[in-house]
Amino acid sequence: MTIAVTCPECQQQESLENVLTAQSNQNVIYTCPHCGYNERNIETSKG
């Protein structure tokens, strides 16, 4: 099952594993491959 994520900037959809990067310090980074939109330090349930 693939989960689609919609970019808040350009509204393009991409699969979850292609747009999110998890870092060792619990930070999650979203990067849109279509428009280059970048969001850092996304809050997660782990911290």
N, C-alpha and C positions, 0 to 999 in steps of 0.2 A: 504494500500500500504506500503510495507516494502522497505526501502532504504538500499542497501548493501554498506558497506565500506570495502575497500581493505587495508590491512596492508602494509605499505611501507617496512617493514622488511621481512616478510615471505610470503606475497602475498595472504594470506588466507582471505576469505570474511566473514563478520559477519554483522548482522543487526545493524543499527545505534543505536538503543536504548540499545544494549548490550555492546557497546564499548565506548560511550561518557558519561561523567559525567559533568554536569554544576554546577559550584559553585556560591555562592551568590555574589562574587566579580567580576563577568563576566568572570572568567577563565573557560576554557573548557579543560578537560583532556581526552585523548584517551588512552585506554588500550586494547591491543590485548589479548584475552583469549587463543590464540593458542601458541604464542611464548613469551608473557609477555612484548612485546615492549610497551613503555610508552612515550607519548608526552604531555607536559604540556604547559599552557599559549598559547593556540591556539587562533589566532586572529579571531574575529567574527565581524559581521556587527554592533553589539551593543557596541563593545568596545574592 
